[in-house]
Amino acid sequence: MQDIPPNVAEALKKLRTERGLSLSQTAELTGVSKAMLGQIELGKSSPTVATLWKIATGFNIAFSTFLEGGQAQTQPEIHHFSDLPVFEQDHSGMRVSPLIPFDEELRMDVLKIELLPGAKSESSPHEAGVIEHIIVFAGVLQLQLEGMNHTVAAGESIRFHADIPHTYANTGEQIVIMHNVIHYPRPIP
């Protein structure tokens, strides 16, 4: 597995600085400890997928902002998946790759997620209005939403409001490959 892309530390520090937040204020905003945030900013700690989701949710930004900087696209451009950064955490069994960089106009992320057998990722609630679309291409995903289990097999999809705790798990013996399209609501002016 690869180390976290270096722009995660840069993106976190830039966001915090732009908003004039201390590490303590950022910890309160995101639910991630001040010590962990400091370690991430210094590049001394690689956050888990769940931790990155908490930070993205606290800042009300797209998850992929940490992977490719969230630059706005104004002209048609072909993206080569192999050229885009990948987030994978050692021993987590989860890999997240942006397929299309965050689109500010449409307010959406398009991600490819791979879960190895036995992998589990718990996600804290996103901001109100965030909707996730999961499309499973291989394997069988176990999705838990507010304590209810949903089995989503290859060739199936599910859409849900992501402002609730949700867990992705692969309890099978085959890798789960899915796309996750996340729609973020427009910020309130």
C-alpha positions in Angstrom: 0.0 0.0 0.0 1.1 3.5 -0.7 1.6 6.4 1.7 -0.9 9.2 1.8 -0.5 11.8 -0.9 1.5 14.8 0.4 -1.1 17.3 -0.6 -3.4 16.1 2.3 -1.1 17.9 4.8 -0.9 20.9 2.5 -4.6 21.0 1.9 -5.4 20.7 5.6 -3.0 23.5 6.6 -4.3 25.7 3.8 -7.9 25.2 4.8 -7.2 25.9 8.4 -5.1 29.0 7.6 -7.7 30.4 5.1 -10.4 30.1 7.7 -8.3 31.6 10.5 -8.7 28.5 12.7 -6.3 27.3 15.4 -5.7 23.5 15.7 -8.0 23.6 18.7 -10.8 25.2 16.8 -10.3 22.8 13.9 -10.4 19.9 16.3 -13.8 21.2 17.6 -15.1 21.7 14.1 -14.1 18.2 12.8 -14.2 16.0 15.8 -10.5 15.0 15.2 -8.1 15.5 18.0 -5.7 18.5 18.0 -2.8 16.2 18.3 -3.8 14.1 15.3 -4.5 17.2 13.2 -1.0 18.5 14.0 0.6 15.2 13.1 -1.3 15.2 9.8 -0.2 18.8 9.0 3.4 17.9 9.7 3.2 14.8 7.5 4.0 12.6 10.5 0.7 10.7 10.5 -1.4 9.3 7.8 -5.1 9.7 8.6 -7.5 6.9 8.0 -10.3 7.2 5.5 -12.8 7.8 8.4 -10.6 10.6 9.7 -10.3 12.3 6.3 -14.1 12.1 6.0 -14.5 13.8 9.4 -12.2 16.5 8.4 -13.9 17.0 5.0 -17.3 17.0 6.7 -16.2 19.5 9.4 -14.9 21.9 6.7 -17.9 21.2 4.5 -15.7 20.3 1.5 -15.4 17.4 -0.9 -13.4 14.4 0.2 -11.4 14.6 -3.1 -10.1 18.0 -2.1 -7.5 16.2 -0.1 -6.5 14.0 -3.0 -6.2 16.4 -6.0 -6.7 19.8 -4.5 -10.3 20.2 -5.7 -9.3 22.5 -8.6 -12.3 23.6 -10.7 -12.5 22.4 -14.2 -13.6 24.9 -16.8 -12.7 23.1 -20.0 -13.3 19.5 -21.1 -10.3 17.4 -20.0 -9.6 13.7 -20.1 -8.5 12.3 -16.8 -6.3 9.2 -16.7 -7.2 7.2 -13.6 -3.6 6.1 -13.2 -2.5 9.7 -13.0 -4.9 10.8 -10.3 -3.8 10.4 -6.6 -5.0 7.4 -4.6 -5.7 7.2 -0.9 -5.0 3.9 0.7 -4.2 3.3 4.3 -1.9 0.5 5.4 -3.8 -2.5 6.8 -7.2 -0.8 6.3 -8.1 -2.9 3.2 -9.7 0.2 1.6 -8.5 2.2 -1.4 -10.2 5.4 -2.6 -9.4 6.9 -6.0 -11.0 10.0 -7.6 -12.4 9.2 -11.1 -13.4 12.8 -11.9 -12.0 15.7 -9.9 -14.4 17.6 -7.7 -16.8 19.7 -9.8 -17.7 23.0 -8.1 -20.6 23.7 -10.4 -22.3 20.3 -9.9 -20.9 20.0 -6.4 -20.0 16.3 -6.7 -17.3 13.8 -6.2 -17.0 10.6 -8.3 -14.8 8.1 -6.5 -13.8 4.5 -7.0 -13.6 2.5 -3.8 -12.1 -0.9 -3.4 -12.7 -3.0 -0.2 -10.6 -6.1 0.4 -12.2 -9.1 2.1 -12.7 -8.3 5.7 -12.4 -4.5 5.2 -14.7 -2.2 7.1 -15.0 1.6 7.0 -17.2 3.6 9.4 -18.2 7.1 8.2 -19.5 9.8 10.5 -22.5 11.8 9.3 -21.9 14.3 6.5 -23.5 17.7 6.3 -27.3 17.8 6.0 -28.2 17.5 2.3 -25.2 15.3 1.2 -26.4 12.4 -0.9 -24.3 9.3 -1.8 -24.9 7.0 -4.7 -23.2 3.6 -4.5 -22.8 1.5 -7.6 -21.3 -1.9 -7.0 -19.3 -3.5 -9.9 -17.8 -6.5 -8.1 -18.4 -8.4 -4.9 -21.1 -7.8 -2.3 -21.1 -4.7 -0.2 -22.7 -4.7 3.3 -23.9 -1.1 3.9 -25.2 -0.2 7.4 -27.4 2.9 7.7 -28.7 3.9 11.1 -28.4 0.3 12.3 -30.2 -1.2 9.3 -28.1 -3.5 7.0 -28.4 -3.3 3.3 -26.7 -5.9 1.0 -25.7 -4.4 -2.4 -24.3 -6.9 -4.9 -22.5 -6.4 -8.2 -24.9 -4.9 -10.7 -26.9 -3.1 -8.0 -26.9 0.4 -6.7 -28.3 2.3 -3.7 -28.8 6.0 -3.0 -29.0 7.4 0.6 -28.9 10.7 2.5 -25.4 10.6 4.1 -26.1 12.9 7.0 -26.3 9.7 9.2 -23.6 7.3 10.4 -22.9 4.8 7.6 -20.6 1.8 7.4 -19.2 0.0 4.4 -18.1 -3.6 4.9 -16.9 -6.5 2.8 -17.7 -9.7 4.6 -17.3 -11.8 1.5 -14.2 -13.5 0.0 -14.1 -11.3 -3.2 -13.0 -7.7 -3.4 -15.8 -5.2 -3.5 -15.3 -2.6 -6.3 -17.8 0.3 -6.3 -18.2 3.8 -7.5 -19.4 6.4 -5.0 -21.0 9.6 -6.4 -21.3 12.1 -3.6 -23.5 15.2 -4.1 -22.8 18.1 -1.8 -25.4 20.8 -1.2 -24.6 24.4 -2.1 -23.2 26.3 0.8 -25.5 28.8 2.3 -24.3 32.4 1.6 
